[in-house]
Amino acid sequence: MPIKITMPQLSPTMEAGTLARWLVKEGDDVASGDILAEIETDKATMEVESIDEGKVGKILIAEGTDDVPVNEVIAILLEDGEDWSSMEGFSVESAAPPAAQYEAPDPAPAAEAAAPVAESVALAPESASAGDERVKASPLARSMAKQAGLDLGTVTGSGPHGRIIKRDVEAVLQGGGAVSAAQSDAADAPSVRREAPIPEPHGAFEEIKVSNMRRVIADRLQEAKQTIPHFYLTVDCEIDKLLAMRKDLNGRSDAYKISVNDFVIRALALALRDTPDANAEWAGKVIRRYTDVDVSVAVAIDGGLITPVVRNADRKGLAVISNEMKELAQRARDGKLAPEEYQGGTFSISNLGMYGIKQFNAVINPPQAGILAIGTGEQRPVVRDGALDVATVMSVTLSCDHRVVDGAIGANLLMAFKGSIEEPLTMLL
């Protein structure tokens, strides 16, 4: 039977993607593992492999098409022995079985019935369309609503980010109305937000299309500022010893070129190891405290930013961190990072010192509990033993999620960080 190839969900935040380029054409034979297309996600451009083998019967979505929803059928494969007549009467609207979901409160059960057409790409949760309005619902909730003839547009979601889940549909079908966010187990998740009205233009302007990446950045940062209770702690670090050590180390070998940012990554990783309560995230009824220290580092790329992760940074030396960070940053700018290379960090760094920014407050990258904002190093007057002196000083600001990181925890983290930065020899131990 014909096999549907759908738009895959290549990251947990992806709701739609751009079909950048087809690498096959109608009539081509493909084997399992062959690259079918390149998909632009909210994070990077990724290749999609075929799970099945067969012949490309029909390409339904042209290359260059933007905002193709996750799980939408993009092409049809014909199995061995099938010809073009197999396409007659075939409908791509047939229901697809639910699959694994990114929904912690209600893990998706197995599909209740197999669909008449096999899926070539594993499915993930989707924000499907209801008329002109996008309704977020889990596959199980969508299937239940369809069987009951229920319009999901009339249901209030109580899942993460206002998503409609099983219990919401059950509540409506049982006559109990929609479950409120306060009543649900996901009470800490934000409810559906009303978008601000689009302002009327005034004067000459040009419209710039919002990319998938920029849309996701906007949604996540809006969510962060609306749902995470931020507070900020700032400390000044003298970095003259660090700069001298950097110059000395870089003069010893051409195998590495250590940057100030590499010292910052190492210092934060050691501080998180010494302050484990900060290496955590809010998870509703529990706080998850991580035993690995994985530092996300913000990297500016065309159209937005991405945060490649230095894994186990507390167990890596400066040269290893430097070389790894250079490779990650370059592949980030080329759009070639794999999902596991930019997902799952436990704490973040944002460095604007190279732009001459003295001090700033960064927005927390959920679900992490904090982010460290690094300013520029500049010569400033300091007082030592009652005498005026000049030192190279770098201001750093810690943004904390107050649900996880109290003032004392944040202060201890900054003091540990400052100690390593001002006495860089301790980072070599």
N, C-alpha and C positions, 0 to 999 in steps of 0.2 A: 504494500500500500504506500502511497506517497508519504514522504516524511517532511514535516514542517520544520524549517529553520527559523528560529525566533531571535529577536534582539535580546542578547543576554544581559544580565545585570552583573557588571564587572567590578562593582564596588558597592558597599552597603548604602551609600548615599545616592547612587545613580538611579534616576527615575526615567531618563530618556538619554539617547545618545545620537551622535551624528554619524551616518553611514558614509565615511570618508571616501572609501574606494573598494570596489569589487576586484578581487584577484582571480575570479573565474567568470565565465560567461555561460549563457544557456547552451546546453548540449555538451558541456565539458564533463568528463568523468572525474570523480573525486574519490579519494580513499580516506579512510579514517586517519586523522592527523594532518590532512592537507589544510593549508591556510585558505579560507574562503574570502575574508574581507578585513578591512581595517576600520575600527570603530573609534571615534573620538568620544571619550567619556568626560566627566567633570574633572578628571585628574590627568589623563594622558591619552595618547593614541595607542590602541592595543589591537593585536591580531586575534581573529576568531578562527579556531580550528573546527573542522568537521568531526563529529563523533561517529557518524555513519559513513558508509560508502554507497555510491550510486551515481546517477547522472543528474546534472542541474536541469530540472524541468522548467522552472519559471522563476525569474527574478522579479519580485513584487515591489521592492523599494529601490529607487534609482540611487546611484552613488551621488554624494553631495547633499542628500536630504537631511535636514536638521530635525531635532526634537522627535526622533522615532521612539515611541514609548517602549519601555522594557516589556518583553514578552510578545510584542507585535510580530506577526509572521513577515519575514523579509524575503524568503525564498522557499522553493519547494524542490526536494530531491526525489527522483524516481529510483526505486529499488531495482536490483538486478532482475532482468526479464520484463520489466514494465516499459511501455512505450508511451507516446504522447496521448493515446486514447485514455490512459489512466487518469488524465487531468479532467476529463469530461464530467461535469456535475460535481467536481470536488469543491468544497467550500472551506476557505481558511477561517471561517467564523466559528467552526466547531470548537466546543469547549476543551480546554487543556486541563490536565489533572493538576491539583495543587502540588507544590513541592516545598522544599525547605524554606523557612522564613527567617528573617531577621526580627523576630518578635519574641522577646524573652517571656512575657507573661503567659502566652498561649502557644506553645510549640505546635507546629502544624502536624496533624495526624496523617496517616497514609491516605492516599486518594480513595474516595468512596467507590468510584467506578473508573475503569480505564477508558481513555478517549479513543475514538476510532482511528486516529492518526497518531503515530509515534512522534515524540519530540526529539529533535536533533541536538538541542542545546538545553542544559538544565535550566529550569525556571526559578524565578525568585519573585518576591513580592512586587506588586505593581500599583502605580497610581493610575487607574483606568479612567476612561472618560465616561461621563454621564451627561449627554447633551454637550453643551459647551463648557461644562463645569467638571473639573477633575476631582474625583472622590477617592480618598485613600482608604483602602480596605485590604485585609488579608485574603488570600485565595479561598480559604475555607469560608470566611464570612460572605464573600462574593457568591460562592456556590450555594450556600444556604439561602441567601436572599433571592437568587435566581429561581431556586426550586419553589420558594414560597411566593414568588411574584412580588417581592418587596422592592420598592425603590430605595436604593442606598442613599439617595440624596436627602431622604427624610430622616436618616439615622444619624445620631450624634456619636462620634467615635470617642472611646475612652482609652485607646491604646496610645503608644508613643507617638507624639506629634499629631494627636487627634485622629489617629488611624482607627478605622472601624474593624473590630475583631469579633470573634465568635459570640462572646457574652452580650455585645451590643445588639446583635441581630436577635439573639434568644430573648432579650428583655422586651424588644418590640413585639415579637411574635407571641409572647406570653401576656401581652397587654400591660407590661410594667413600664413602658416607656424606655427611653434611652438611658443608659447608665451614665451618670455624671462622672467627671474626672475625680471629684472628691470621693465618690463612693467606690471607685475602682481600685484594684491593686496597683495600677499605674498612676496613682494620684499625683506623683511627683512629675509626671510627663506633662509638657505644655499642651494646652488645648488649641484648637484651630484658631488662628489669628486672622483678624480682618485686615486686609491690606490697606495701606494709606491710599487716598485718592491720587490719581495721576494729575499733576499740576498742568494748567493750561500754559502753552508756550508764550513767551513774551520776547519779542525781538528775534533776530536771526539766529538760527541754530542748525545743527546737524544731528541726526539720530545714529547712535552707534549700537549695533546689534549686540544683545547680551549673550555671551557665550555660555555653554553648559557650566564651565568652571566658575565664571563670575556669578552665575545664578546660584550655584551651590554655596559659594563663599558668602553671598548676601544672606541666604537663608540661614546658614549655620551661625554667622556672626550676629544676626538679629536674634536668633534663638538664644545665643549665649548671653547677650546683654539683657534680654527680657527674663530669662529663667535662672541665671547664675548670679548669686549675690557676690559681686566683685568687691574686693578691697585691695589697697595698694600699699606697698612698703618700699622705700627707696633708701639706698645706701651708696656712699662714695667709696671707691676702691683706688688706692694708689698703685700704679702699674709700672713704675720705673724699673723695679727688679724683674718684672715679667718681660718687659721690652728688651732688657739687657740679656736675659737668658735666651729669648727668642733669637736675637742676633747671633749669640754664641752658638746655639744649636744649629741654626741654618747655615752657619759658616763651616760646619764640620762635615757636611755630606751633601751631595746633590740628589740623594735618594728621596728627599722630602723637603718641603718648604712649609714650615709650621706657621700658621697665622694666629693672630690674637684670638680669633673665633675658635680655633682648635683648643687653645688654653681654656676658653670659656666653657666649651662643651665638657672638657675633662673636669674642670672645677665644679660645674653643676652636678655632674654624675657622681663625683665623690661626696658632695654635699647631700645629695638625695640618698646615697647609701648610708650616710651618717644620720640622716633625718628621715627614716622610712615612713613616718606618718604623712609626709608630703608627697610621697611617691604612690599616690592613691587616686581613687575616683569615687564620686557619689553614685550609688546604685539603688536609690530608693530606700529600702529597708535595711540595707547593709552598706558599708564602705569597703571597697575592694582595695587592699593594700598589696602592691606588687613587689615581688622579690627580685625581679629583673629590673635594671635601670636602662630604659630605652629612650633616648633623647631625640625628640623631633626638632628639626632645625628648619626654620622658614627660609625658603629660597624663592626669590622673585623670578617669574618666568613670563613670557608673553601672555597677556590676558588675565593674569592673576598671580597666585603664589601656590606653592606646594610644600609639604613638610616631610622630606625624606628622613628616615629614622636611623640613627646610629645605635645599633643593638649592643646591649651589655657594655655601655660606654665606660662604666666604672672599672671594667676589667681590661681596658685597652690603653696602650700607651699613646703618647702624643703623636708619634710618627704614624701609627696605624690609624688613629682618628683622622689625621690630616689627609692621608692618601684616600681613605674611604670616603671622606666628606667631599673631596674634589671629584671623585668618580660619581658619587650620587648626585651632586649639584649639576654636573655636566649632562648626565642622563636625564635629569629632571628638565633641564632646558631643552633637551632634544625630544622630550615627551616619550621617553623609553623606559620609565620606571615601572617595575612590576608592582601589583597591589601590595604585596607583603613588604615592599620597600618604603611605602609611605603610610601604611596603616598600622595602628597598634602601639604608638609611642605612649610613654607614661608621663612625660612632661615636655614642655616646649621652650625653645629659645627663639627670640626675634631680635636680630642685630641690625640697627640702622646707624651704627657708628661710622661706617664708611661713607655715609651721606652727610656727616657733620651734625647729626641730630644729637643734642646734648642729653635729653631725657624724654621719655614718653611712656604712656601706659598702654600695654598691649591687651588685646581681647583674648580671653581664655578660649582655647580650642577644645570644645566638648568631645568626649566626656572627661578630659583631663582636669586636674584640680589646680593647675597653675601654669603660668608662662613667665619667663624672665626676659625683660626688655633691656637691651644693651645699648648704651649711648656711646658717644665718641670719647676717646681719650684726649684730654687737652691740659695744657699747663695752667695750674691755678695756685693762688697763694694758700699755704697751709701753715698752721702753727704747730711747732714741735718744741716741747720743753719751754714754752713761753716765748719762743723766738719765731719770727716770721721767716718762712722758707717757701720755695717753689717746688711743686711736684706735678707729675702727670697723673691726672685724676680721671676716672671713668665712673659715671653714674649708672647704676643699674636699678630697675624697678621691677618688683615682683608683684604680679597680679594673682590674687588668691581666690579660690572658691571657698567662701566662709562656711559652707556646709561641711567641708572636709578639713580645711587648713585654718586653724585659729591663729590669732595674732602671735602667740608664743611659738607655735610651730613654724610660721612663716619667718619670724625673727631668727630662730635657730638655724633655719635653712640658709638665710642670707649671711649670718655670721660665719657659718661653715664655708660658704662660697667665698666670702671676703678673705677668710684666712688663707685659703688656697691661692687665690689671685695675688695677694700681697706677699706671700711666701711661696713662690712657685716651685722651689726645690721639693716641697712636700708632695707635689704632684708626681714626682719621679720615684717616690718610695714604693 
